[in-house]
Amino acid sequence: MHVLALIPKKYYVWGGIILLAGVLVLGMGIFTAFFDDSKEEEYGTVFDPEGLNLGTLPLSPMVERYRKDVEREAKANGIPQYTDLILAKMMQESGGRGKDPMQASESLCGYVGCIKSPQASINQGVKYFKKIIDQAGHDILLGLQSYNFGGGFIGYAKEYNGGKYSKELAIEFSKMMYKKLAYTGVYSCIRGDAVPAGACYGDVLYVDAVLRYYHPKSVAALENIPVGGGNAVASAKGKLKAVLTEAYKYKGMSYVFGGNNPQQGFDCSSLMQWIYREAGVNLPRTANEQFKASKKVQKSDLKPGDLVFFTNTYNAGVPVTHVGIYLGNNKMYDANSGGVGETDLTNSYWKSHLYGFGRVADFKG
């Protein structure tokens, strides 16, 4: 007799159930792992310096219907790179509901309810975000929390934390402001767990809440929105810091041949012309003219803030056809066909088209 014949039939049934459950669990594990991996590939963790969870929740259809309106206003205000972030803010503020989906009334008139149409709300909300993000030096973590707290948080961060956002700093600011204003009866704790600490002014977890809805188009899009301007800005001083801070405002914007301002967009030489004005340096309009106006330097003498010139990147009838600002560590910042951002000078294309280096300002700090 086969050994299986000695096993009662009821155990076959239970064994089958257990086996089926095991297969289902294993299948779900494979299914989950597959989609977790695809999400990680799509969104990555590049932008996640403090363990913030990006894109874990979707935008609602009610928010998505305002995408074109937000895109238009962001472009008009010179901050098109923040479109998806502004939509994430709308999602957190209202889910796209009501006449004031950006919850922008207080920034316009000092009280809730003065805005009566979604278009007016988007107009004011984007305009106010532009103001806040400029004041925050385009550190978007600081800018987001300041949109919720008000511009006073930026000054507080500069005084107590070197101008940088942290969750602990947000809690301390909230406690301080609530202590001052609790008597008005206007403020109450948005989050129950903030009650014991008395952090009842605004939302101390606003940054985390907004970024859950932030869905950049790719990992590259994450890299194109700097936190605090990036390492190049953080390590710069004086006028060079001013130049690079201005430059990083436009990171991620599309290249526009002939464009010469934030509303139109930039090409390579107009971007250099625009940002160098922050240091009081007036550059000619084209890359070729900028090369002529610069003091020539050798690669061994190259410093951050110098210009890097290239030839034959397109048929312009002149020797120099492209320019960028040197950041150090074999990187430059420029506007090229891939958009505005950092470019690796060790890339074979740029190495093959390198023309020379020039200095138009002596940045000593």
C-alpha positions in Angstrom: 0.0 0.0 0.0 1.2 3.5 -0.9 2.1 5.6 2.2 -0.4 8.3 1.1 -3.2 5.8 1.4 -2.6 5.8 5.2 -3.4 9.5 5.5 -7.1 10.3 6.2 -8.8 12.2 3.3 -9.7 15.2 5.6 -6.0 16.0 5.8 -5.9 16.2 2.0 -8.5 19.0 2.2 -6.6 20.9 4.9 -3.3 20.4 3.2 -4.8 21.8 -0.1 -6.1 24.8 1.7 -2.8 25.5 3.4 -1.0 25.0 0.1 -3.4 27.4 -1.7 -2.9 30.0 1.0 0.8 29.7 0.7 0.6 30.2 -3.1 -1.6 33.3 -2.6 0.8 34.8 -0.1 3.8 34.2 -2.3 2.0 35.6 -5.3 1.0 38.7 -3.4 4.5 39.1 -2.2 5.8 39.0 -5.8 3.0 41.3 -7.0 3.8 43.8 -4.2 7.5 43.6 -4.8 7.1 44.2 -8.5 5.0 47.4 -8.0 7.1 48.6 -5.1 10.2 48.4 -7.3 8.5 50.2 -10.2 7.4 53.0 -7.9 10.9 53.3 -6.5 12.3 53.5 -10.0 9.8 56.2 -11.0 10.0 58.5 -8.0 13.3 57.4 -6.3 14.6 58.9 -3.1 16.9 61.6 -4.5 14.8 64.4 -3.1 14.3 62.8 0.3 17.0 64.2 2.7 14.9 63.9 5.8 13.0 60.7 5.1 10.0 62.5 3.7 7.5 60.3 1.8 7.1 61.6 -1.7 4.1 60.7 -3.9 2.6 58.1 -1.6 -0.9 59.5 -2.2 -2.5 60.5 -5.6 -3.9 63.9 -6.6 -7.6 63.9 -6.8 -9.5 64.5 -10.1 -10.7 67.8 -8.6 -7.1 69.0 -8.3 -6.0 67.7 -11.7 -8.7 69.7 -13.4 -6.8 72.9 -12.3 -3.5 71.7 -13.7 -3.6 74.0 -16.8 -4.6 77.0 -14.7 -1.7 76.3 -12.2 0.7 75.8 -15.1 -0.3 79.1 -16.6 0.0 81.1 -13.4 3.3 79.4 -12.5 4.8 80.3 -15.9 3.5 83.9 -15.6 5.2 84.2 -12.2 8.5 82.7 -13.5 8.3 79.5 -11.5 7.0 76.8 -13.9 9.3 74.3 -12.3 7.1 74.3 -9.2 3.8 73.4 -11.0 3.5 69.9 -9.5 4.5 71.1 -6.1 1.8 73.8 -6.2 -0.8 71.1 -7.2 0.4 69.0 -4.2 -0.2 72.1 -2.0 -3.7 72.5 -3.4 -4.4 68.9 -2.6 -3.3 69.3 1.0 -5.1 72.6 1.4 -8.5 71.7 0.0 -8.4 68.6 -2.3 -9.5 71.0 -5.1 -12.8 71.8 -3.4 -14.5 75.1 -2.9 -14.1 78.6 -4.2 -10.7 79.0 -2.7 -8.9 75.7 -3.4 -5.5 77.3 -2.7 -6.8 78.6 0.7 -5.2 81.9 -0.3 -7.6 84.4 1.2 -5.6 85.2 4.3 -2.5 86.0 2.2 -4.6 88.4 0.1 -6.8 90.2 2.7 -5.9 88.9 6.1 -9.0 86.8 6.8 -10.6 83.6 5.5 -13.3 83.9 2.8 -12.5 87.0 0.8 -11.7 85.0 -2.4 -14.8 84.0 -4.3 -13.6 82.1 -7.3 -11.1 79.2 -8.0 -9.3 81.3 -10.6 -8.7 84.2 -8.2 -7.5 81.6 -5.6 -5.0 80.1 -8.0 -3.8 83.5 -9.1 -3.2 84.7 -5.5 -1.9 81.3 -4.3 0.8 81.0 -6.9 1.7 84.7 -6.5 2.1 84.2 -2.8 4.1 81.0 -3.2 6.4 82.9 -5.6 6.9 85.5 -2.9 7.6 83.0 -0.1 9.8 80.7 -2.2 12.0 83.7 -3.2 12.3 84.8 0.4 13.3 81.2 1.3 16.1 81.2 -1.3 14.2 78.5 -3.1 14.7 76.0 -0.3 11.4 74.3 -0.9 11.1 72.7 2.5 11.5 76.1 4.2 9.2 77.6 1.5 6.4 75.0 2.0 6.3 75.4 5.8 6.4 79.2 5.5 3.4 79.1 3.1 1.6 77.5 6.1 3.1 79.6 8.9 3.7 82.8 7.1 6.9 84.6 6.1 7.9 85.1 9.8 9.1 81.5 9.9 11.8 82.3 7.3 13.3 85.0 9.6 13.0 82.6 12.5 14.9 79.9 10.5 17.6 82.3 9.5 18.1 83.4 13.1 18.1 80.0 14.8 19.0 77.4 12.2 21.1 79.0 9.5 18.1 79.6 7.3 17.3 75.8 7.0 14.1 74.0 7.7 13.8 71.2 10.2 10.7 69.6 11.7 12.0 70.5 15.2 12.3 74.1 14.3 8.8 74.1 12.9 7.5 72.7 16.3 9.4 75.3 18.3 8.1 78.2 16.1 4.5 76.8 16.4 4.8 76.6 20.2 6.2 80.2 20.4 3.5 81.7 18.1 0.7 79.8 19.9 1.8 81.0 23.2 1.6 84.5 21.9 -1.7 84.2 20.2 -3.7 81.6 22.1 -5.7 84.3 23.8 -7.3 85.3 20.5 -9.2 82.1 20.3 -8.5 81.9 16.6 -6.0 79.1 16.7 -6.6 75.4 17.6 -4.5 72.3 17.2 -4.9 70.8 13.7 -3.2 67.6 15.0 -4.2 66.0 18.3 -0.7 64.9 19.1 0.4 68.5 19.0 -1.8 69.4 21.9 0.6 68.3 24.7 3.5 70.3 23.2 1.3 73.3 22.6 2.4 73.4 18.9 -1.0 74.6 17.8 -0.1 77.4 15.5 -0.5 76.2 11.9 0.4 72.7 10.9 3.8 71.5 12.1 3.7 68.5 9.7 2.7 70.6 6.6 5.8 69.7 4.7 5.3 66.0 5.1 1.6 66.3 4.3 2.2 68.2 1.0 5.0 66.0 -0.2 2.8 62.9 0.0 1.0 64.4 -3.0 4.0 65.5 -4.9 4.5 63.4 -8.0 7.4 64.5 -10.1 7.5 63.2 -13.6 10.8 61.3 -13.1 13.9 61.0 -10.8 15.5 63.7 -13.0 12.6 66.0 -12.1 13.4 65.5 -8.5 17.0 66.4 -9.0 16.0 69.5 -10.9 14.3 71.1 -7.8 17.0 72.0 -5.3 16.7 71.9 -1.5 18.5 75.0 -0.3 19.9 75.6 -3.8 22.2 72.5 -3.8 25.8 72.0 -2.7 27.2 74.6 -5.1 25.1 77.3 -3.5 25.7 76.1 0.0 29.4 76.3 -0.4 29.5 79.7 -2.2 30.0 83.1 -0.5 29.3 86.7 -1.2 28.5 87.7 -4.8 29.0 84.2 -6.1 26.4 82.9 -3.8 24.0 85.6 -5.0 24.7 84.6 -8.7 24.2 80.9 -8.0 21.1 81.4 -5.8 19.6 83.3 -8.8 20.7 80.5 -11.2 19.1 77.7 -9.2 15.7 79.4 -9.2 15.4 78.3 -12.8 16.6 74.7 -12.5 14.4 72.4 -14.5 13.1 75.0 -16.9 13.1 74.2 -20.6 15.7 75.7 -22.9 14.2 78.4 -25.1 16.4 79.7 -27.9 16.2 83.5 -27.9 14.5 83.7 -24.5 16.1 86.2 -22.2 14.0 86.3 -19.0 12.2 84.0 -16.6 8.8 84.6 -18.3 10.1 83.7 -21.8 12.7 81.2 -20.7 16.5 81.2 -21.2 19.1 80.1 -23.7 22.7 79.6 -22.5 24.0 83.1 -22.9 20.9 84.9 -21.7 20.9 82.8 -18.5 24.5 83.9 -17.8 23.7 87.5 -18.6 20.7 87.3 -16.2 22.4 85.7 -13.2 25.6 87.7 -13.4 23.6 90.9 -12.9 23.2 89.7 -9.3 27.0 90.4 -8.9 26.7 93.7 -10.8 28.4 92.2 -13.9 26.9 93.3 -17.2 27.6 90.6 -19.9 27.0 90.9 -23.6 24.1 88.9 -25.1 25.8 86.0 -26.9 28.2 83.3 -25.9 30.7 84.5 -28.5 30.6 88.0 -27.2 30.8 86.8 -23.6 34.0 84.9 -24.6 35.5 88.1 -26.1 34.6 90.1 -23.0 36.2 87.6 -20.5 39.8 87.3 -19.3 41.1 84.0 -20.5 42.2 81.4 -17.9 43.7 78.0 -18.1 41.9 74.9 -16.8 44.4 74.7 -13.9 43.3 78.2 -12.8 39.6 77.6 -13.2 37.5 78.7 -10.2 33.8 78.5 -9.4 32.1 81.5 -11.0 34.3 81.4 -14.2 32.7 80.8 -17.6 33.1 77.7 -19.7 32.9 78.1 -23.4 32.1 75.5 -26.2 32.3 75.5 -30.0 30.2 73.9 -32.8 27.3 72.9 -30.6 25.2 74.3 -33.5 25.9 76.1 -36.8 26.1 79.8 -35.7 28.9 81.1 -37.9 31.0 82.1 -34.9 33.6 80.1 -33.0 31.8 80.1 -29.6 28.3 78.7 -29.5 27.6 77.7 -25.9 28.5 78.9 -22.4 27.9 77.9 -18.8 29.1 78.9 -15.3 31.7 76.6 -13.6 30.6 75.1 -10.3 33.7 73.2 -9.3 34.2 69.4 -9.4 34.0 69.2 -13.2 30.5 70.6 -13.3 28.9 73.6 -14.8 25.4 75.2 -14.6 23.9 76.1 -18.0 20.8 76.0 -20.2 21.1 73.4 -22.9 18.7 71.2 -24.9 18.1 69.1 -21.8 16.9 72.2 -19.9 18.4 74.4 -17.2 20.6 72.7 -14.6 23.9 71.1 -13.8 26.0 69.5 -16.5 28.9 67.1 -16.1 32.0 68.4 -18.0 33.5 64.9 -18.2 30.7 63.9 -20.6 32.2 63.0 -23.9 30.0 65.4 -25.9 31.1 68.5 -23.8 34.7 67.4 -23.7 34.8 67.2 -27.5 33.3 70.7 -27.9 35.2 72.5 -25.2 36.7 75.8 -26.5 38.1 77.6 -23.4 37.6 79.3 -20.1 37.0 82.9 -19.1 36.7 85.1 -16.0 34.4 88.1 -15.9 34.4 88.6 -12.1 36.8 87.9 -9.3 34.7 86.3 -6.7 36.6 86.5 -3.5 33.7 85.9 -1.1 
